[in-house]
Amino acid sequence: MPSLRTALLQSSGRPGSPDENLAALDEAAGRATAAGARLLVCPELFLTGYAIGDAVAGLAEPADGPGARAVAEICVRHGIAVHYGYPERAGEAVFNAAQLIGPDGTTLAGYRKTHLFGRFEREWFTPGEQAVVQTELDGVRIGLLICYDVEFPENVRAHALAGTDLLLVPTALMHPFPFVAESVVPVRAFESQMYIAYVNRTGTEGEFEFTGLSCLAGPDGAVRARAGRGEELVVGDVDPGLLGASRAANPYLTDRRPGLYGSLV
């Protein structure tokens, strides 16, 4: 099976302006396609911006809203799948959400962040309740989490047990936590034997300073692509051959003794 070339868009776009962010996404999709990518992953809440305060409620939209339709058009125009974050409205609730749309414009999966971080998120968002969301692209089983979710090893292990090959994690990682991108994410990929695409915002936004350092980490713990601190598009390959060899050599999942772990739940 050929590798799934994956592009990571490290950018904060233009907070509060979905139209400008969609234009930036369109441009990035063109560059990603030119680099041979079949998948483009954007940061947390890329459609609207992260630190937008009470504008969250006004910019939130349903999963099939105008933002989703615009992203679907970008996917079709460039022949690439796009995973993007946005505030999702469902009735009176607003979720910190992400959606994966395929190269043909079809929605493949949607996810609502289950572990909300800090006062800001708890004020504006309702936590999601579905732990494992998966879909498939080019024969690769893809799972979805958002930011803080990946810092809980139980979440990633649940994906490993469900067979996730590539875990997409849009994030808004801020100072003083760069070690999450530098150390935690590669360790999660190794201990649960999968690829993790961790895609961050960058620069200062409201009260937050984002760290950048987006990465594609492999099942051997090695980082296949790493961004710096500024705006950047980086590309790496998700190699099913390496994934299979790594899983055959690493006994973590087969050596587990679940009967001893009852206290965890």
N, C-alpha and C positions, 0 to 999 in steps of 0.2 A: 504494500500500500504506500503511495507517495506521501511525502511530508505535507502538513498543512502549514503553509507560510502565513504567519500572523504578524500584523502590524499593531504597534501600541502608540496611541496618540497622547502624548503628555502635553496637556494644555488646560488652561482655565477658561479659554474662550473669552466671551464678553458677558460677565454676570448680569443677569436681568434682561438679556436680549436673545431670545430663541432664534430670531431670524439671522443675526450675525453668527451665532453658533452653528446653525445649519449651513451657512455659507462656508465657514471654516471646516466643517465636517466634509462638505462636498469637495473642497480643495484637497483635504487630507486623503480622501478616498481615491482621488485621482493619483496622488503620489504613491499610495499604498499599492494600487493596482499596477502601476508602472514598475514597482519593485517585485512584482510577482505574488503579492499577498492575496489570499482568498478570504481573509477575515481581518477586520479592523475593530479594535477595542478602544473605547473612549473612557474618560474618567467618570467618577461619581457625579451624578446630577449635571452632566455636561450640557444638556439641552438648555437649562435655565441659569446655571451657576449655583454655587453651594451657599455662600453666606449672603443670602438675599432677604433674610428676615421675613417680615409679614408679606412680602411679595410672593412667597411660596404658594399661598392659598390662591392668589389670582392667576398664577402661571401654571398651576397643576392642571392636568388634563387626563381624560380616560386613556386606557391602553391603546385604543384605536383612534385617538384624537389627531389633530392636525400635525403635531410633531411626528407621530408614527408614520403618517402618510407621506410626509416630506422625506423622512429617512428611507422609507421604502422606495421612493423615486430615486434617491441617491444610489441605493443598492443596485437597482436595475440599470441605471445609467452607467455605472462603473463595473457591474458584474462582480460585486463583492458583498460578503456578509458584514453587517455592522452591529456591534453591541454598544448601546449607549444608555446613560443614566438620565432619569427625569423624575419629577414629582408626579405620582399617579393619583388621580382622584377617583374614588369609588364611593358613591353616595356622599356622606358627610366626612368620610375618612380620607386622609392624604397619606400616601406611602412614599418612602424613599425607594424608588424602583429602578429596574434596569430591564431592557428588552433586547433580544437578539432577533434581527431580521435577516432573512436569507438573501442570496444574490438575485433571486427571482422576485423579491419584494414580499415574500410570505413571512409572517411572524412565526418564528420557530419556538420561542420560549419567553416567558416573562417571570420576573422574580421581585419580591418585596423584602427589603432588608429586615432581618429578624432581630438583630442586636443593635439598638440605637446607642450612639455614643454622645455623651455629654448633654448639658442643659439645652443647647440649641436644637439638637435633633429631637429630644424628648418633648420639647415645646411644640414643634411643628408637625411631627410625623407620628403615625400609628405603626407599631411593629408588625411585620408580617408573621405568618404562622406556618408556612411551608418550608421545611428544612432543606429538602433536596429537590431541586428542579434540574432536569436534564433534557437535552435534545441531541441531535446528531448533525454533523456537517462533514461532508466528504469522508464518511466512514469513521470519523473521530467522535467519540461520545463526549459531549460538552456539558459541564455543570456551571451553575451560576451562584455566586455569593456577592456581597457588597462590603468592602472596607473592613470595619470592625469584626464582621462575621468570621473572617479568616483567622483572626487572632484566638479563636476558640478551637483547640485541636479536635474537639468532638465534631464540629461542623465538617472539617476537612476529612476526618476519618469516616464519617457517614457517607460522604461522596466516594471515598475510596471503596468502601464496601458495596456501594451501588454501581461501581464500575466506571466512574468518571475518568476520562483520559486527560482532559484539558479543563481546568477550572478557571473561569473568567471572574476577575475580582476588580471592578472599578473602585477607585478609592479617592479619599480626600485626606491623605495622611499629612499631618501637620507637625511642626516642631512642638515639643522636643522628642519626637518618636521616630527618627530616621532608622533606628535599628530594626524596626518592623520590616521595612523594605530591604535592608541590607542583610539581615540575619534570619528573622522569623520566617519570611516567605520561602526562601530556599530550603530551610529545615522542614517546613510543612510539605513541600514538594517531595523531599526525600523520604520522610517518615510515612507518607501515605502513597508514595509511588505514582505520581502524576505530574503533568505539567501545570504550572500556575502562571497565568498572565495577570500581573498586578499593575494597574495603570492609574497613575496619580495626576492630580492637579499640580500647579506650580505657581510660585509667586505669592504675593500678599493679596488677601481678599477679606475685607472687613477686619475682624479681630484675629484672623488666622493667617499664618504663614506656612504654605505648603512646601513639602520637602522635595518634590520630584522623585527621582530615583526609581522610576518605573522599571519593571523587569519581567522577563520571561524565564522562569526557573524550571529546570528539568528534574526528572525522577532520580537522577544521580546526585542532586544537590547543586549541580553547576548552573550558573546563570548564562543562558544562551543569548540574551540581549539585555542591555542596561542603558537607560537614559541618564543624563546628568541632572542638573538642577533647573534648567530652563525649558522653554518650549522645544519640543523635539518629537520626531517620528522615528521609532526604531522598529526593526524587523527581525524576527527569528523564526526558526522552523520547529514545529511539533512533529517529531519523527516517531512513527509507530514502531519501527524496528528497534530503536533505542529503548522505547517504552517497554516492549516485550522482553528484551534482554535484561533490562534493569529489574523488572518484576520477577523474572526467573532467578536472578542472582540474589535478590533481597528478600529475606524470609519474614519481614515484619508482619505482613498480613496473614500468612499461613501459620506463624508461630503464636498468634494471639491466643489468650485463654479467657474468653468472654465470661466464663463462670466466676472468675475472680473479680470482675469489675462491677458487680451489682451496686456497690456503694456510689458509683458515679452518677447513677440515675435514681 
